[in-house]
Amino acid sequence: MPHKGLCVWKGGAPRLEEMNDMELEESIEMLCRSKAEELRLVGYEYVTSKDVWNCVSHKYEKQGIPPLHQLVNDILSLKATSFMNFMTVSAYRGSSF
């Protein structure tokens, strides 16, 4: 199912374009990778994009995946303390990261 309303820069001016599921997954992976790199820069050496996604998507288990703009905001605004709290609770529960 295409996702509408994403502003894409192509050839100068931005325009609205639809994304297919594969493009959406690639974009989310890129955002998670970027956040993982940011966390590594502040000292969390072993963070992966999968860890970031597990942390962010954990809160969507009950209500489902939110709109794209909220998803992007949740990934990019993830704080190191929130991430570490999630990882600590996951370790206590015995979850594999």
C-alpha positions in Angstrom: 0.0 0.0 0.0 1.5 3.4 -1.0 2.1 6.0 1.7 0.9 9.4 0.7 2.2 12.8 1.7 5.9 12.4 1.8 7.8 15.4 0.5 10.5 14.3 -2.0 13.1 16.4 -3.6 13.5 15.6 -7.2 15.0 17.9 -9.8 14.8 21.1 -7.8 11.3 21.7 -6.3 9.9 19.4 -3.6 6.7 17.5 -4.5 4.4 15.0 -2.8 5.0 11.5 -3.8 3.8 8.1 -2.8 6.2 5.5 -1.2 5.8 1.8 -1.5 6.4 -0.5 1.5 10.0 -1.3 0.5 10.9 2.4 0.1 9.2 3.1 3.5 11.2 0.3 5.2 14.5 1.6 3.6 13.7 5.1 4.9 13.0 3.9 8.4 16.1 1.8 8.4 18.2 4.8 7.3 16.7 6.9 10.1 17.4 4.2 12.7 20.9 3.8 11.4 21.4 7.6 11.7 20.1 7.6 15.3 22.4 4.6 16.1 25.4 6.5 14.8 24.4 9.5 16.9 24.2 7.3 20.0 27.6 5.8 19.2 29.1 9.3 19.0 28.0 10.0 22.6 29.5 6.8 23.9 27.0 3.9 23.3 29.4 1.8 21.2 27.3 -1.2 20.4 24.0 0.3 19.4 22.5 -1.0 16.1 19.7 0.3 13.9 17.7 -2.8 15.0 18.1 -1.7 18.7 16.8 1.7 17.9 13.8 0.3 16.0 13.0 -2.1 18.8 13.1 0.7 21.3 10.9 3.0 19.2 8.5 0.4 18.0 8.0 -1.1 21.5 5.5 1.6 22.3 3.5 0.8 19.2 2.6 -2.7 20.2 -0.8 -1.8 21.7 -2.0 0.9 19.3 -0.2 0.0 16.1 2.2 1.9 13.8 1.4 5.6 13.9 1.4 8.0 10.9 4.7 8.5 9.1 5.4 12.0 10.6 5.1 10.7 14.1 7.3 7.7 13.4 10.0 9.9 12.0 9.7 12.2 15.0 9.9 9.3 17.4 13.1 8.0 15.8 14.9 11.3 15.5 13.9 12.6 18.9 14.9 9.5 20.8 17.1 10.4 23.8 20.0 8.3 25.0 18.4 8.1 28.4 15.1 6.7 27.0 17.0 4.3 24.9 19.1 3.0 27.9 15.9 2.7 30.0 14.4 0.5 27.3 17.5 -1.6 27.0 17.7 -2.0 30.8 14.1 -3.1 31.2 14.5 -5.4 28.2 17.5 -7.0 29.9 15.6 -7.5 33.2 12.7 -9.1 31.2 15.2 -11.4 29.5 14.5 -10.1 26.0 17.1 -10.5 23.4 18.0 -7.0 22.1 
